[in-house]
Amino acid sequence: MDRHLHDHDTGRSEGSANAAFVGGGRVSDPGTGGLARRSLKHPEAAMGWHIADHEGVLTLSRQPGARMDFAVEQRLPQVRSRRRLAHQIRQDMWRALRALRGFSPVVRIHPDPAGIRVEAGGQVAVRPFPQARCEAILRDLLSDTQHQARWMRHA
């Protein structure tokens, strides 16, 4: 069972015998000669999400080095898990903008003296796109108190 995999840490593609990570919680263990089962600490990696934490700024995107063709910001109180918050926001962003062709969500969470600063937006592969409309939709989403309350409960 030799599947072609992508190593998210190094960016290299390798066969399963040398892969450091395989989606679904399976990892290759060359020492045992087969696949071993483990629980993933961060299951979002199994779903193809790239997470970077550079100098305190957490970025969640579909691929490394994702650009933001449009973005809006919102300040929120401190949360227990910035990673969970990023996923909650990403899910709601996707629901709000799923009709936008070529959209790939990006969420950045910056430290802030009063809590955190969320920068949400994304890449759009199809040009032109309605940037002002997309920003207005995200601004409404990020400032919605019901969404914020749910994000705080789950983060």
Secondary structure in CASP SS format (residue, H / E / C, confidence):
PFRMAT SS
TARGET T0000
AUTHOR 0000-0000-0000
METHOD secondary structure of the structure
MODEL  1
M C 1.00
D C 1.00
R C 1.00
H E 1.00
L E 1.00
H E 1.00
D C 1.00
H C 1.00
D C 1.00
T C 1.00
G C 1.00
R C 1.00
S E 1.00
E E 1.00
G E 1.00
S C 1.00
A C 1.00
N C 1.00
A C 1.00
A C 1.00
F C 1.00
V E 1.00
G H 1.00
G H 1.00
G H 1.00
R E 1.00
V E 1.00
S E 1.00
D E 1.00
P C 1.00
G C 1.00
T C 1.00
G C 1.00
G E 1.00
L E 1.00
A E 1.00
R E 1.00
R C 1.00
S C 1.00
L C 1.00
K C 1.00
H C 1.00
P H 1.00
E H 1.00
A H 1.00
A H 1.00
M H 1.00
G C 1.00
W C 1.00
H E 1.00
I E 1.00
A E 1.00
D E 1.00
H E 1.00
E C 1.00
G C 1.00
V E 1.00
L E 1.00
T E 1.00
L E 1.00
S E 1.00
R C 1.00
Q C 1.00
P C 1.00
G C 1.00
A C 1.00
R C 1.00
M C 1.00
D C 1.00
F E 1.00
A E 1.00
V E 1.00
E E 1.00
Q E 1.00
R E 1.00
L E 1.00
P C 1.00
Q C 1.00
V C 1.00
R C 1.00
S C 1.00
R H 1.00
R H 1.00
R H 1.00
L H 1.00
A H 1.00
H H 1.00
Q H 1.00
I H 1.00
R H 1.00
Q H 1.00
D H 1.00
M H 1.00
W H 1.00
R H 1.00
A H 1.00
L H 1.00
R C 1.00
A C 1.00
L C 1.00
R C 1.00
G C 1.00
F E 1.00
S E 1.00
P E 1.00
V E 1.00
V E 1.00
R E 1.00
I E 1.00
H E 1.00
P E 1.00
D E 1.00
P C 1.00
A C 1.00
G E 1.00
I E 1.00
R E 1.00
V E 1.00
E E 1.00
A E 1.00
G E 1.00
G E 1.00
Q E 1.00
V E 1.00
A C 1.00
V C 1.00
R C 1.00
P C 1.00
F C 1.00
P C 1.00
Q H 1.00
A H 1.00
R H 1.00
C H 1.00
E H 1.00
A H 1.00
I H 1.00
L H 1.00
R H 1.00
D H 1.00
L H 1.00
L H 1.00
S H 1.00
D C 1.00
T H 1.00
Q H 1.00
H H 1.00
Q H 1.00
A H 1.00
R H 1.00
W H 1.00
M H 1.00
R H 1.00
H H 1.00
A C 1.00
END
